[in-house]
């Protein structure tokens, strides 16, 4: 009886970890991880363009660097979460 209750609790706990709200939260986290570095790069680039005018555009350069950094961060978080999900599934099958 106690064992079945414990099994049921563990099953419910694992279900709630990957709910719809969890997915929406992860979606928001990915979005912000891309947007924040991109905007920071753009703002820094605008400031540098005003301070040091020249042929090259610091705004475009730093915007691109921020975008790449944000995408790399999002990719890292998503791949880590994917590994955790697959690890949990393997543990359930054992």
Buried (B, 14 or more C-beta within 10 A) or exposed (E): EEEEEEEEEEEEEEEEEBEEEEEEEBEEBBEEBBEBBBBBBBBBBBEBBEEEEEEEEBBEBBBBBBBBBBBEBBEEBBEEBEEEEEEEEEEEEE
